């Protein structure tokens, strides 16, 4: 990918050297006639790849085919964007077709990866669902949509005078499925000696994610108007990316702290939990790509003519049906299936205790101590309940609830916590040093609470 970016930048630099700017300015207008040979040169790798795809049936397209397509489409789209082709009347539709191909290739790649890995995840289908036939249908719809977009792209290229090379890459060109390599995501983490605490954190966050997804009221929706309203309210692109990021964070934490450990080998609930996380993640990736495509052609940024032409190829109702009635519903179903594993894991790796802590003399409960209380709970990620006086238990992981509780009880002398022993140790240390309210402020906090500074 880095090599492609360097090549693209070199082509842009060479173009600038050849065609201007004569007056020394940093930008000049390039005519469509001048731009065309640059585009033809840059599009050659993309078309040699798509020549292979259009010569074969979408039913034969694999995960590696889609990965190559999304990669080349991304390179070509970036080139077009460098020249602002999206806002040019001649090339705007071509640019939208390339962008749509990239999005659908991403969606297909997510599902094909899931299809290849599904038997190894050790999960059960959602209740009342035979998942693999639904998955195959969704892949077929997605790849057929790509085929339609490619056909339209070839016609548009011909109309714009862009010659399509005769050559096509061979099947050997496509890389086999590979695992993406990365370092553990520990930049924002302290050293934790207690591996069990991390396992409890993953289980806790899994249950919170289940509650979040179930809280938006997911169900199959056949009415097109209700479907559009649901997307606008509960599964816009921004919200879809939020759901996806939450599950992705779960998978990352699992792989960093649990995968290939002795705990994973001994606990029969851990590997299935990882499977439910992964299946849900790939489905939510699919949802995000489709909702992005839908919103991309609903907003006022795209020209009306371009939106109408795209709509004749890809039916927006089908996009939302696949995104919500397949992708989101199945993701929620798998998360629900995995809930029992998370519920079994959490108590096995926590040592819940109830402890009453005394508010230091001269200290009132206000926003700054409330923030520190919340930060301790957030640092550990496991459930922490708090009670002041005769009030009900509240979630100490909610900054608003803690702030409200402190604001209503500023003179309270006791705070009761129900949490894991590790969390309670930090709360004891925080209360012992005056909740950060002493002369030294946060500097007086002990080293074990350095993450609060």
N, C-alpha and C positions, 0 to 999 in steps of 0.2 A: 504494500500500500504506500509506504514512504517513497519507494522508487517511482511509482506512478505519479505521486504528487510532484516529485522533482522534475520528471519529464514534462508534466503539464506546465509547471512554472517556467521551464526552459522554452517551451513552445510560445508561451505568452511573451517572454523576454525577447525571443527572436522576432516575433511579430511586431513588437514595439520598435525594435531596431530597424525593421524594414519599412514600416508604414508611418512612422511619425514619432513624436509630434514635432512638427517643423518649427513651432514657435517656442519650444522649450517648456510648455506647460505639462502638467502631470496627466492630463487626460485630453483626448480629442475624439470627435465623433468618427466612427468607422462605418463606411457604407456597407449595405448588405452584400454588394458585389465583392468588396474587399474581404469581408468576413468569411464568405463561402469557402474559399480554398483552405482556410485555417480549420474550419469545421470539418471539411471532408477529410483532411489529414488526421484530425483528432478522433474522428468517429470510426476509423478503420478497424481498430481492435474490437470495438463494440459490435460492429456489423459482422466481422468474421465469426464472432461467438454466436450471434443471433442467427446467422445463416445455418449453423449446425442445428440450433433449436427448431427453426421453422421447417427443417427437412425431416424432423422426427415427430412422433406423436407426443402430446403433453403427458400421456400415461406413462411414458418412458423416462420422463425428466426426474432426476434424482436430487438429493440434497446438495451434492457437489455442483450440479448444473445451476441450481438456483443461487448458490453462493457466488459462483462466477458471474452470473447475470447481475446480481445486485452490486457486485464489485465494479464491473465495467459500466453499469448504468450510473453508479455514483460518480465515477471518474468523468463520464461524459456530461452529466448534469452539472458538476462543478465547473467544467470548462465553459459550458453555456452560461452559467451564472456569472463567471468572471467577466464576460462580455455583456452582461445584462440582457441576455437574449429573451428572458422571461417577459420583459417589457417592450419587446420589439414586435410590431404587427406581423412581420414575416415569419419570425421564428418562435413566437410565444407558444403556439400549439405544439410544435415539435418538442419544446422544452417540457411542457406539461406531460406529454406522452412518455418522455424519458423518465421524468420524476415518478409518474404513476407506475411504470415498470419496476423502478427501484423499490417502491413501496410494496407492490404485490410480490416481488421476488423475495423480499424480506419476510413477508407473511407466509409464503409457501415454504421457505427455508425453515422457519420455526416449526411448522407442522410436520414437515418431512423428517426433521431431526427428532421430533417427538415420536413419530411413527416408528423410526428405527430403534429408538431407545425404550419404547413403552414396555415391551415384554420383560426388560431387565429392571424396571423400577420397583417391581414387587408390590403393586398397588391393586386395589379392587375398583371396578367401574363404579361411578356414582350410582346411587340408588335408582333403580328403574331405568337404567340406561345401558345400552350395548354400545360401548364407546368406539371401538375400532372401526365398525362400519360408518359411524358418523364422521370419524376422522378421515376416512378414505373419501367420503363424499365432499368434505370441506376442501381437501387437497385437490380433488378433481375440479371443483368450481374455481378454486384459486388459479390453478394452472391453465384452465381453459380461458379464464379472464386474461391471463398473461398472453396467451396465444392471440386473442382478439386485439389486444393492445399492440402486439408486434405487427400484426397485419395492417393495422391503421398507421403505425409508424412507418412502415415501408411505403405505403401509399403517400403519406405526407412528405417523406423524403424525396420521392420521385417528383412530387408537385413542386418542391423547392429546388429542384435541380441538383440534388445530392446523389451522386452515383453510388450504388451498392456494389461492393466488391464481390467477385464470383467465388473467391476462396472462402472456405469454412475451416474452422479449427477441427482437429480430430478429437475423438472421445478421450484420447490419452491426455488431452490438454487439461481436463478437469481434475482437480486434486481430490483425493479420497477424503472422507470425513476425518477431521482431526480435532484434537482437544486444544482449546485455546489455553495458552500458558500465561500465568500471572503470579505475582508475589502475593502473600497473604495481605489482606486489607486491615492492617493494624496501626495505621498512622494515628488514629484517634483513640487508641486503646492503651490502657495501662497494663503493665505486666500482671497477670493473674495466675496465682499458683493453684487456685482451686478450679480444676477443669469442670467439676460438677456444677459450679456456678454458671459457667458458660452454657452448659447443656440445659440447665433450668431456664436461662435467659432465652435460648432459642425456642424452647417449648412454650414459654410465656408469650413471646412475641408471635408465635404461630397462632395461639388462641386469640390474641388481640386482633390479628389479621383476619381470622375467621369472623370475629364479631363485626369488624369493619365491613367486610364484603357482604355478610348476611344482612347487615343493617341498612343496606341500600335497597332491599326488597327485590332481589333478582328473581325473575320468573320469565317463562317463555311468553312472548308478546306477538300475537299474529296481526293485530291491527296496525297498519303502517303509521297512522298518526300518533297512536300511543307509543310506538317504537321510537319515533323521532323525539317525542317529548321526554321519554326515558333517557335517551342519549344526552339530550340537552341538559337535563337535570342531574343525572347520576353517573353518566359515563362519557362525558366530553373527553377530548384528547388529553386535556390537562389532568382530569381525574383518572383516566385510564393509565396514564404514565405514573401517577401516584400509586395506584394499586400495584402496577408492575414493579415499581421501584421497591415497594415494601416487601414483596415476595422475593425479589432479587437479593435484597439485603439479608433475608432469612437464609437463602441458599449460600450466600457468601460467608455468613457467620458459621453455618454448619460445616462448610468445607474447610474453613480456617481452624476451627476449634474441635471438631468432632470426628471428621472423616479420617478413617484409618487409625483410630485410637483404640486402646483396649476396651474402652467403654462401648464403642460401636460394635465391637466383636461380641461383647457379652450381652448387650441389651437388645432384645428382639424387636423393640419398638423404634429404635433409632433409624435403621436403614429404610423401613417403610415410610417414616416421616420425611426423610430426604426425598423419597420417590414422589410423595404427594406434593411437596414443595416444587420439585422440578416440573412435574406435569402441569401444575397450575401456572408456573412461570411461563412456559412455552405457549400456553393458551392465552395468557394475558399479553404476551408479546404480539400474538396474532391479532388480538382485539385492538391493541394500540395502533398497529399499522393500518388496519381497516378504518378505524375511527378517524385517524389522521387523513386518510384519503377522502373520506366522506366530508369532513369539515373543510378540507382544502378546496373542495368544489362546491361548498355551500356559502363561503364568505364572499365579501365584496372585493377582495384583493384580485381574484382572477376575473378576466373578462367574461362577460355573459356569453359571448359566442363560444369561447373555449369551454366553458362549463357545459353548455348545451351539447357540444360535439362529444365531450367525454361521456356525458350521460347517455348518449345513443349507443355507446360501446359497453359501458359498465352500468348496470341498473343499480341506483343507490339503495333501493329497497332491499335488493339481494345482499348488498354490502352490509347493511345493518342487521339483516337476518342472520348472516354468518357470524358477524361480530358478537351479537348479543345472544341470540337463541342457541348458537353453538358454542362460541368461544367463552363468553362470560358465564353462561349457565353451567357449562361443564367445568370451568375453573372453580366456580363456587361449589359444585358438587364434589369435586376431588378434595378441596380444602375441608369440606364437611366430613368426608370419609376419614381424613387424617386426624380429625379432632380427638378421637378416642386415644390415639397413640400419644398425642401431646399431653392429654390429661393423665395418662398413665406415667409419662416421663416426669412431669413437673414435681409431684410430691416425692418421687424416688431420689431426686437430686437437690432437694431443699430441706432445710431444718427450720421450719416455721416456729417462731416464738412470739409471745406478746410481752412488751416491756413498756413500763411507764417511766418517762424521763422528766426531770424537774427543770423548769425554766429558770435560768440563773437570776439571782436577785438583781434588780435594776434593769432587767431586759424586758422590753415589751415586744409583742408579736406583731410585726408589720411586714412590709413587702420584702425587705432584704433577707431576713431570716427565712421567710416563706420560699424565696428563690433558692436558697441553699438546701432547704428540705427537699424541694423538687429535684434539684440537681443530683442529690445523692441517689434518689429513686431512679432517675434517668440513667445514671452511670451504671447501675447494676442491671436494669432492664427487667427485673423480676417484680411481681406484684408487691406493692407496699401499701398497706392501709393505715390510716391515721384517724385519731379521734381526739377531740378537745372537749373536756367537760362531759356533758350529757348528750352531746350531739351524736349523730349516726357516724358510722365509719365512712371515710371518703378515700378516694384514690390519691395517694401522695404523688403519683406520677403525673397528675394533672395540675399544671401551674395555676390555672384559674381557680380550681377548687381549693387548693391550699391557701392561695391569697385571700379568697373570700372567708375561709374558716378563720384565718388569723385576723382579718379585718373585723370580724364579728366577735372575736374573743381576745382583744389585745392585752388584757390584764391576766389572762389565764396563767396558772402556775404549773400545770402538768400537761403533757402531750403523750398520748398512748400510741404506740406503733405495733403493728402486726406484720412481721417480715422475716426474711431469712436471717440467720445469725450473722452472716457477713455484713448485711445491710445495717443491722442493729449495732454492730461494733462501730461503724462509721457514725451513726447517729449519736451514740454515747460520746464519741470523741468530739463531735460537733457541739453538743450541749455542754460538755466539760470545759470547752474553751469559749463559752459565752455566745454561741451562735454567730461568731464573727463580729460581735458588737463591742468588743473591748477596745482599748486604746490602740492596739496594733492592727485592728481591722482584720482583714483576711490574711495578713502576713503572720498572724499569730496561730494560724491553723497548723496542726501537726502534719508531718510529711505524708501520712496515709491519706490526708484530705487535700493533697496538693492539686488534684483535679478540679477543686472548687475555686482555685485562685484565678 
